[in-house]
Amino acid sequence: MSASPERALPLSQLLQERPARVGGLRRGYRVEDVDAFFRHVAAAVPVGRVASGQVRAVGFGAQFRGYDVADTDALLAEIEDGLARRERARSLAQTDQRPFSERRAALGAAVAGRLEEPAGERFPRAHGLRRGYRPADVDALCDLLAEHFRGTAKLTAGEVRSALFRPRRGRRGYREAPVDAFLDRVVELMVTFER
């Protein structure tokens, strides 16, 4: 893939890009899945039938010699950002901007509410022996996010997307799904409403 955040390629050009393939016995994203998704998005973008959130939520199978995971994720992040910019521009161009303002307010309230919770209690705990995220790692990111939204620190959506948390089993860890859903809201807030 030749796209990079510094170049900020147009959305139409990003949709023509393809990530690099992994070599040897390494596993990557299933090529057929990724190509099908890119074809779907390329067809849906001109008629306005794809949203940035759909790109954020996509998942792919794995295969040997598939598309490089990091390269694919970086390209998807650029496409998501391009779609978010387009959504923002369309919303701001409308006479009635209430839906845009209401979504921003709802996201802001949801994110702020979670960030105001005390460390160690921000998310539900995992059950039984299920794997979760280490609370200290998640809380450290939440503290940085709180500073970001107060204006005392600067984070990018890319940094939030690439955050990694060490695993913890059972009640020692935060359940993964609520943390992931929260981070999706944070990314949406950052890419759609903070420009």
Number of C-alpha atoms within 10 A of each C-alpha: 15 12 17 12 12 6 8 14 16 11 18 13 12 21 19 11 14 18 22 17 19 18 13 7 10 13 17 23 24 18 21 14 15 20 13 11 16 19 12 13 19 18 14 13 15 10 8 12 10 16 16 21 15 11 19 18 9 10 11 14 12 15 16 16 18 23 27 20 19 14 19 20 17 19 22 20 19 23 24 23 25 21 23 22 18 17 18 17 12 12 16 14 10 11 7 10 12 12 11 18 14 11 13 17 14 14 18 17 12 14 20 15 11 15 20 12 13 10 15 16 12 19 21 16 22 20 15 9 12 15 19 24 23 20 23 15 14 21 19 12 20 21 13 16 22 18 15 14 17 10 10 10 11 11 15 12 17 16 11 17 17 11 11 13 15 12 17 18 18 17 16 18 25 27 23 19 14 14 17 12 12 16 19 18 17 21 22 21 21 20 20 22 19 10 9
